[in-house]
């Protein structure tokens, strides 16, 4: 009986595969299509990196995210001078999630938008789990089946 000694199985690893799952290449950091748009300001590399970081965290919550559209708007209203508005639309299969935030700094607004989208994703995931669990612990009596069919 040669071969490799038995090891603990890693999630997602098929039996008999040596070593586990292959490492993710660095160029594939984000599988989600990210669309950044700006009105009244330029999107810098710093803003782009911050958006990639925040949206990457959302991908862990809902792996089937298809596309995220982020729009950064510099407010022109004199009373709101310096305020940046960030609006995001997240596309998942059969579902859309929206969030917006207003801050003086774009990074803080991105952070608030990511938090709000994350909360929506968690609630959506838990809603499905609650529905699955809700009907699983009910007892069915034998008397009700006969009453329905007659």
C-alpha positions as CSV (number, residue, x, y, z in Angstrom):
1,X,0.0,0.0,0.0
2,X,2.2,2.8,-1.3
3,X,1.3,6.3,-2.4
4,X,0.7,9.4,-0.4
5,X,-0.3,9.3,3.3
6,X,-3.9,10.2,4.1
7,X,-4.4,13.9,4.7
8,X,-7.2,16.1,5.7
9,X,-9.3,17.0,2.7
10,X,-9.4,20.7,1.7
11,X,-12.7,22.3,0.7
12,X,-13.1,22.1,-3.1
13,X,-10.4,19.5,-3.5
14,X,-11.3,16.3,-5.3
15,X,-10.0,13.0,-3.7
16,X,-6.7,12.0,-5.2
17,X,-5.5,15.4,-6.3
18,X,-2.0,16.1,-5.0
19,X,-1.4,19.3,-3.1
20,X,-4.8,21.0,-3.2
21,X,-6.2,23.7,-5.5
22,X,-3.8,25.6,-7.8
23,X,-2.9,29.2,-6.7
24,X,-4.8,32.1,-8.3
25,X,-2.6,34.0,-10.7
26,X,-2.1,37.7,-9.7
27,X,-3.4,39.0,-12.9
28,X,-6.8,37.6,-12.2
29,X,-7.4,39.6,-9.0
30,X,-11.1,40.4,-9.8
31,X,-13.4,38.2,-11.8
32,X,-16.1,40.8,-11.7
33,X,-16.4,43.3,-14.5
34,X,-15.9,46.7,-12.8
35,X,-17.1,49.8,-14.7
36,X,-16.0,53.2,-13.3
37,X,-17.5,56.4,-14.5
38,X,-16.9,60.0,-13.3
39,X,-18.7,63.3,-13.7
40,X,-16.9,66.5,-12.9
41,X,-13.6,64.8,-11.9
42,X,-11.0,62.4,-13.2
43,X,-10.6,58.8,-12.1
44,X,-7.0,58.5,-10.8
45,X,-5.1,55.2,-10.3
46,X,-5.6,55.7,-6.6
47,X,-9.4,55.8,-6.9
48,X,-9.3,52.8,-9.3
49,X,-7.2,50.7,-6.8
50,X,-9.5,51.7,-3.9
51,X,-12.6,50.6,-5.9
52,X,-11.0,47.3,-6.9
53,X,-10.1,46.6,-3.3
54,X,-13.6,47.4,-2.0
55,X,-15.4,45.5,-4.7
56,X,-13.1,42.5,-4.3
57,X,-14.3,42.1,-0.8
58,X,-17.9,42.0,-2.0
59,X,-17.0,39.1,-4.3
60,X,-16.3,36.9,-1.3
61,X,-19.9,37.5,-0.1
62,X,-21.6,36.6,-3.4
63,X,-19.2,34.8,-5.8
64,X,-21.6,35.0,-8.7
65,X,-21.5,38.8,-9.1
66,X,-21.4,39.6,-12.8
67,X,-20.8,43.3,-13.0
68,X,-20.4,46.3,-10.8
69,X,-21.0,49.9,-12.1
70,X,-19.6,52.7,-10.0
71,X,-20.3,56.3,-10.8
72,X,-18.5,59.1,-9.0
73,X,-20.1,62.6,-9.2
74,X,-18.6,65.9,-8.1
75,X,-21.6,67.9,-6.8
76,X,-21.9,71.4,-8.5
77,X,-24.3,72.8,-5.9
78,X,-22.5,75.7,-4.1
79,X,-23.9,74.5,-0.7
80,X,-22.3,71.1,-1.3
81,X,-18.9,72.3,-2.4
82,X,-16.4,69.5,-2.4
83,X,-18.9,66.8,-1.8
84,X,-18.5,63.6,-3.9
85,X,-21.4,61.3,-4.6
86,X,-20.7,57.7,-5.3
87,X,-23.5,55.5,-6.8
88,X,-23.1,51.8,-7.4
89,X,-25.1,49.2,-9.1
90,X,-24.2,45.5,-8.6
91,X,-25.5,42.9,-11.1
92,X,-26.0,39.4,-9.9
93,X,-28.0,36.6,-11.5
94,X,-31.7,37.6,-11.3
95,X,-31.0,40.4,-8.8
96,X,-29.7,44.0,-8.8
97,X,-28.4,45.8,-5.8
98,X,-28.0,49.6,-5.5
99,X,-26.3,51.9,-3.0
100,X,-25.1,55.5,-2.9
101,X,-23.1,57.6,-0.4
102,X,-22.0,61.3,-0.2
103,X,-18.7,62.3,1.4
104,X,-16.0,64.9,0.9
105,X,-13.4,62.1,0.1
106,X,-14.1,59.6,-2.6
107,X,-12.4,56.8,-0.7
108,X,-14.7,57.2,2.3
109,X,-17.8,57.3,0.0
110,X,-16.6,54.1,-1.7
111,X,-16.1,52.5,1.7
112,X,-19.7,53.4,2.7
113,X,-21.1,52.2,-0.6
114,X,-19.2,48.9,-0.2
115,X,-20.6,48.5,3.3
116,X,-24.1,49.1,2.2
117,X,-23.8,46.7,-0.8
118,X,-22.3,44.1,1.6
119,X,-25.2,44.4,4.0
120,X,-27.7,43.9,1.1
121,X,-25.8,40.9,-0.2
122,X,-25.7,39.3,3.3
123,X,-29.4,39.9,3.8
124,X,-30.2,38.4,0.4
125,X,-28.1,35.3,1.2
126,X,-29.7,34.8,4.6
127,X,-33.2,35.3,3.2
128,X,-32.7,32.2,1.0
129,X,-31.3,30.3,4.0
130,X,-34.3,31.3,6.2
131,X,-36.7,30.1,3.5
132,X,-35.0,26.7,3.2
133,X,-34.9,26.2,7.0
134,X,-38.4,27.5,7.6
135,X,-40.2,24.5,6.1
136,X,-37.7,21.8,7.1
137,X,-38.5,21.5,10.8
138,X,-42.3,21.2,10.5
139,X,-44.0,18.0,11.4
140,X,-46.6,16.7,9.0
141,X,-49.4,14.7,10.4
142,X,-50.8,11.6,8.7
143,X,-54.4,12.9,9.1
144,X,-53.9,16.0,6.9
145,X,-52.8,14.0,3.8
146,X,-56.0,12.0,3.7
147,X,-58.2,15.1,4.2
148,X,-56.6,16.9,1.2
149,X,-57.0,14.0,-1.3
150,X,-60.7,13.2,-0.5
